[in-house]
Amino acid sequence: MRRFFRIDVFVLMAFVLMTSFALPQGKVLGAAKTQIHLHIKGGELAKDSKVTLEYKVKEKKKDKKDKHEHKGKDKEIKKTLEFTRQNGTLYKASKPSGFEASKNVTFSIKLGSNTDTYAPTKVTGSKGTVNYWIDVKNKNEDENKEDLTTFTKNEPLIPLVKDVYNNGDGTYTVYWGYDNQNDVTVDAISSQLTSAYVFNNASPLKKGFTEGKVEEAFKTTFTGPSISWELTGPDGVKRTATALAGNSKTYKSLQPFVKGVYKNTNGTYTAYFGYQNENAVEVDAKISQYVTPALNYSVPMKTGFVPGTVNEAFKSTFSSTTLSWNLVGPNGASYTAVASVNNAINYGTLTPIVKAVYDNGDGTFTAYFGYQNGSGVTVDALESKFISGTVLNNGQPMKKDFLSGTNQEAFSVVFKGTYLMWALAGPDGQTKYVVASSNNAPKYSALLPNVNKVVNNGDGTFTAIWGYQNLNGVTLSAKESTFKGTVLKNESAMINDFKPGIQTNAFETTFKGAEFTWQVKGQDGVIRVVTAYSKNAVTR
């Protein structure tokens, strides 16, 4: 048999909807939350799959003269609807109108010039939601795999005005946001600015609207009494947000400061600069410059000053007596921060540590490394390398961005042999060593998923609140983590960052049906399953 589940898979769903196979009354796919779920056993759809829904509806035939409907003159109309994959195994599109679910459905999987056709092995549905199952294990795929693909109605994409600021020169800057009520990242059908003169031919955001509310998506400088953002989301509805110059605010100060000055081993100095932005929005500087030059022609930051205080915004190396940063904020106020060699101090020691070593059970071991940074700032290593031992998969130790303080789990690598040595030279010039030994290394312990509780949402759906217990002493990733059931929101099961100990509220999933299962395969190779039952649901 041909293997058709590759990256260039094309999927065609042909819905031949016949009255004799229609679901009972009340199961027409016409509700606001209409969904179609496709369960594929034995294979997975490619991430760039194209999915087209083809179906037939019966339409009353009208007389061309009087346009009245006549009995016995119904005709079948073929319609199509193309779905777009939004993320993972999720497809979304506005609901198709005028058809009912049927078991007389075929799925055509097209790869190049080859096409395979499948009939569903099972179909269920109620209150506008229909589930289909197809079995492709005869196509030489892994029969234990299951791909849950969701088709659902697109929700609103709403433009928002965060704030409007007066630039003091007759222009205004508006900070736009949005509320994406879909549970995935979506693109707009159309997005345009109207009702004002816009500087620099600025264009509004059109793609990559992430899930939820984003208060600062982009900004626009304009003149005139107002400016509007017209945004048409994937649901096809155009919505408008308007910013008024009459509601504008005045920018507050943007002030630089010196976090610290450190001596380098080659006679130069490194200055760490920070800033305080008193505005409620991210701003850019009108002027940002060094009064005296830094080495390597480096320049200070000029854009992207987030609200609040940032202690380590950037650093620069210099060899003169001072390095001065002059910063003029959007309100026109000028401030200067001076880094002086008279205040320079030595870097602290950068020391590597081994958190743990685990036996993978296949002749390899995983070493978990950390570090202690005795400096009061983030530093880079002068040198960082493994000098003995056999590292697999081209594993490399970290070399940059060692945060101040202690980090017990900075990175991990897989190795073979008795030991693995990490040599780390900090900015103070000292080289420290640490050895990860495979002698007496323990095997991984259990990773146990659990259901904290199930909540009845009151609309026929339920939310499972998942937790887990990681009996290991380090943060782990699962080898596998999958769901089984009808998922409506948060389609991907947690697979990374299982912290040691007990976590009661790790993540949530919205589902429909009597039960929903989370299956986890830990680093010990054991698969453990936990099931959330809707009958045990509590009200919020």
N, C-alpha and C positions, 0 to 999 in steps of 0.2 A: 504494500500500500504506500501511497505517497505521503510524505511528511509535509503537512501544509501549514503548521503553526510556526511561521517564521516572521521576520520583521516586516515583510511586505505583504502580509496577508490582507486579502480583501474579503469582507464578509457581506453577504446579501441575505436579507431575511425576506422571504416571499410569503406574505400572508394571504392565503386564499380563503376568504371568510365566508363560510356557508352557514345558512340558517340552522341546519340540522345539528351543527356542532357548536352553536352559540351558547355562551354561559347563561345561567338563569338571569331573570330580570334583576336589575340593580347592580350587575357586574359589568356594565358598559364602561369603557375607559374614557370617562368624560369629566371626572372630578378634578378639583384643583390640584390634588396631590397624586394624580395618575402616575403610575410607574409600571415599567416592564422590566423584570429581572431575568437575565439569561444565565443559567448555571451550566458550565461546561465541565464534564467529568473526563479526565484523561488528557487534558491539554490546557494551554493558556493562549489567549489572544495576544497578538503582537501589539506593541504600544502604539503604533501608528496605523492600526487597523481602520479601514473605512467601512462604515456600517450604513446600509440603506434599507429602510423599511418599505416594502412593497405590499400593498393590500388592496382589496376590492370592497366597494360599498354598493349597496343597491339604492338606486335613485328613481323616484317617480318620474315617468316620462310625461312631458307636457305637450299639449297640442300647440303647434306653431302659431295658430290663428288666435285661439282664445286663451292660451297659456294656462288652461285648467288641467289638473292632474286626472289621469284616466287609469282605472283599474286594469290590471293585467298587462300594463305596458312598462313595468319596471325594467331598468337596464343596469348592468354592472359597470361601474366606473373604476378604473385602475388609478391609484394614487401612490406616490412615493414620498418618502421623507428621509433625509440624510442626517445621521447622527454624528456628533463630533466628540472624540475622546478628550475629556478635560484633564484628567490626571489618573495615573495608575490604571486600574481596570474599570474606570467609570466613563460611561458615555452619557451625554445629555442632549436633549432637544425639546422644543415645545411639543406638547402632546398632539398626536394626530387626531383629527376630528372625524366623526361619522363612521367609526367602525367598532365592532365588538370582538372580544377575544374568541379564538377558536383553537381546537386541537388539530385542525387540518392545516398545519403550518409546516413549512420546510425551511431549512437553513442551508444556503449554498455557500460553501467555502471555496473561494477562488484564489489560485496561486498561478500566476502566469497564464498559460492557456489551459490549465487543468482545473476542473471544478468537481468537488465532491458535495453530495447533497445528503442531508440528514433530516429525519423526522424526530420530533421530541419524544422522549421516553415517558415524560410526565408533564402535566400542566395543572397548576392550581391557581386560584384567584378569587378575590373577594373585595368588594367595595372599591373597585377601580384599580386594584393591584393584581398583576398576573405574573406567575413564575413559570418559566420553561426550563426543562432539563434536556440536554442532548449528550449522548455518550460517544466519545471519539476514541476510546481505548483500542478499538480495532485498527486504528491508524498508527499503531506502534508507538503511542505516547504513554507516558506514565499514568496508569489508571488511578493512582492515588491523588493526582493533582485535581484541583477544582478551581475554576475561575468564575468569580461572581461579577457580572457586568450589569450595571444599573442604568436604565433608561428612565429619565424623569423630566418633569416639567421645569422649565427655567424660571427662577425667581427674580424679583426686582433688583436692579442695579441703580442706586440713587446717588446723584451728585450732591455734594455738600460744600458750604462755605465755612472754613475754619475761622479766619480772621481777615480783616482788611487793614492795611497800614498806609499812612501818609508818608511819602518819601521826602516831602518838603520842597520838591521842585516842580510841583504841578502834576506829578504822577502818583499812582497808587499801586501797591502790591497786594494781590489777593492770594491767599493760601487755600487751595482746594483740597477737599477730601471726598470720600465716597463711602457708601454702605452697600456692600455686596452681600445680599441675603441668600446667595447660593452657597452650598457647602464645598465648593471647589473654586479654583481660580478661573475666571472667565475673561473673554474679550468683548468689547462693545461692537455693535453693528455700525454705529456712527458716533462721532464725538467732535463737537465744534464749539468755538467761542463766537459770541455775537454781541452786538450793541455797543462796541467800544473800539478804540484804536489800540491794538496790541503791539508792543515793542518787540523787535528782534524776530518777527514772524513766528512768535511762540505758538506751539501747537499743544492742545490738551492731551492728556493720557487717553490712549485708545485700546491698549492691550495689557494683559497681565494684572487684572484687578483681583487681588487676593481675597480670600474669604474673610468676611466680617467687616467691621468699620475701621477705616484708615483716615485719620484726621488731617495728615499732611501728605498728600500724594504728589502734588507739584504746585508751582506758583506762577503767577502771571503779572507782569507790570503793564498798566493801562492808563489811559487818560479818559476823561469824560465822567458823567454822573454815575454810570453803572456798567457792569459787564456780566454777561450770562454764559453759562456752560450748559449746552444742550447735549444730553447723553442718552443714547438708545441702547439699552441692554440686550442680552440674548433673548429676553422674553418679547422683544419687538416693541416695547413701550418707550416713548421718548419722555424724558423727565428733565426739568430745568432747575438750576440753582442760580441765583442772582446776587452779586456782590455790589453793595452801594457805597460810593465814595463818601456819602454823608455819614456813614457808620464807621469811618476809619479811625484807627488808633495811632498814637505817636510811639515810635520806637524808643526803647530804653537802652541803657548802656551795654557795651561789650568791652570787657576789660581783660587784658593779658596779665599773667604773673609767671614767676619762675618757681618751678617745683623744686629743682635742685641742680647743682653743678658738680660734676664728678671728674676726677683725674684719670686720664687714660695712660696706658703703659708707654706710649710713644711720645709723651710730652704735650699732647693736646688735651682739650677739655670737651666734655659733652654737657650741654645745657638741656634740661627738660622743662618745656613750657606747658602751661595750662591756661585756662580762661574761665571767665564767669559771664554767661549770657543771661541777662535779666529779663529777656523777652520770653513770651510763652510759645514762640515758634522758632524753627531753625532759621538762622540768618546768615548772610554773607557780609564780609567786610568791604567797605569802600576802598580802604588802603590797608595792605598788610605787607610790611617790608622790614628788612634788617637795616639798621642805621650803619652798622659795621658789618662787613661781609663774613659769612660762615665759610667753612672749607667745602670743597667739592661743589661750589656754586649752589648749595642747597638754599631753598627759600622757605619762608614760613607758610603755614596754611592760610588760605584766603576765603574759602567757602565751607559750608556745612557745619557751622557752629550751632550745636544742639542746645536746647534750653538747659539752664542750670550750670553747675560747676563741673568742669572736667580737669582733673589734676594732671593727667599725662596726655596732652593732645598730640604732641610730636617732640622730636629731639633734633638737635643740630650740633655738629662738632666744630670747634673753633680753636684758634691758636693765639688770638690777640688777648689784650687784658680784659676786655668786656665784649659781650654780644648783646646788642639792644634790639628788641622787637617793638616796632611801632605799629599800632593797630587803631584804625579808624572804623568805628561801627556804623550801622545804617542810620543812626541818628546824627552822624557827623562829629561826634566827640572823639578826640584823639587821646590815646594812652600809650605809655611806653614801659616795657618791663626790661630790666637790665640784669643780665647774668654776668657775674664778676668772678674772676679766678681767685679773688681773695676769699670767696665763700666755698671754694671747691673742697670736696672731701674724697676719700678713697672709696672705691667700690667694696662691698662686702663679698664674702666667699660664695661661690656657686657650687653646691655639693650634690652629686647624683646619689640617689637611693634606690633600693630594690624593695618594692612593696610585697611582691609574692611571685612564686613560680608554680605553675600547674602542669601536670602531666596530661597531655592530650589523648593518651591511650593508643597512639599510632606510631610511637617512636620519636615524637616531637614534643616540645615543651613550649609553654607561653610564659614569657617574663614580663612582669608589670613594673615599669620604672617610674620614679618620681624625682623630685629635687627639692633642695632648700636654697632659696635665694636670699642672702643676707643683706642685700642692698634695699633701699627704700623705694626703688623704682623698677620698672620692667627692663630687663637687660637681654642682650644677645650673647651667645658664646663665641669666644675667639676660635674654639675648635671643639667639635663634638663628633665622636666616631666610636665604632666597635673595633677593638684591636685584637680580639681573639674570640673564637667560637664560630659556628656556622649559622648564619642568619638566613632564613628562608624568605622567599617572595620579595627579595630586594629590600628587606626592612632596613630603615635608617633611624637613628636617634634624632630627637628634636634638636634644633640649632638656634632658634630665635624665639623671642617673646616669652622669656622666663619671667613669670609674674613674681612680684615681691612676696616673700613668705614661703610656706611649705605647700607643695602640691604632691600628694601621695601617689596619684595615678595620672601621670602626664601622657604616657603612651605605652603600648605593648608591642612585642615582636615575638614571632615564632622562631625557635632555633632547634638545632640538633647537637647532641654531644653532652659533655659533662658540665660545661659552664659557658657563660657569655660575659665578656668584660666591656664596660662602657667607660671611655675616657672623656672627661668634660673639663675644658679650660674656660673659666669665667673671665669677665672683663678686667679682673684684677691680675690676670696673668698666671694664676695658680691652676694647675691641672690636678683634678681629683679623679679617683677610680672607684668603681663599684663592680662586684661580681655577682651575677645571677647563677646559682648552682642548681642543677637538676637532681642532685642527690636528695633522696627522700621527698621529692616533690609530690604533693598529694594529687589525687585525681579530683576533677570537678565534682561538687556536690549538686544537689537538686535545685532546679528553678521551678517553683510551684505557683501556677496561676490560680486566682480565686475570684469569686464574685462578691464584691462588698455588699451591693444591694441592687435591686431592679425597681425602677420607678415607672409608674403608670402615667403617661403624658396626657391622658384624657381624650386622645384623638385616634385611638386604635393603635398607637405606637408605644414603644417602651424604651427606656434608656437603661442600659446595663453599665454599672460603675465597677470597673475592674481593678483588682489589686494583685499583688504577688508577694512571694517570700523567696528571696535569694539567699541561700544558705552558704554562699561563698563569701570570701573576704574582700572581693573586688567587684567593680562594676562590670557587667557582662552584656554581650549581645547574644540573642537567641540564634540558634542555627536555622530554625524555622518558626514562623508565627503566623497562623492563618485563622480565618473565620469560616464558620459554616452556618448558613441561615440567610434570612432576608434582611440585608443591611440597608439602612436608609441614610445614615450619616456617619462619617468617620469610617470609611471603607477599609482602611489599612490597620492591621493589628500592630500593636507595639512590638518592635523587634530589637531596639537598641536601648542602651542606658538603663539596664536593670541594676539599680543600686543595691548594695548589700543590705540585708535585713528585711523588714516587713514594710510594704507600702500599701496603704488601704485605698488610695484614690489615685491610681496611676493614669487612667484615661477613661473616656466614656464612649459608648456606641449606641446609636438609636436603631432599633430593629422592629420588625413586625413578625407576628406568628407566635406559636406556643413556646418555642425555645430558640436559643441562639448560643452557639458553641465557640469557644476560643481554645485553640490547640497550639501548644508551645513545645518546641524541642530545644532543650537546654544544651549547654556545652558538654554535659555528661552523656549526650546522645539519647536520652530517654524522652519520649513524647508523653506529655501530660495534658489532659483535657478537662475543662471545666465548662459547665453549661448554665446559662441564665434562663430561668423559666418565667414566663409572663404571669403564670398563676400565683407566683410569689411576690408580685409587684406591690409596692406601697405607693401612696399618693404623695405628691410633693408638699 
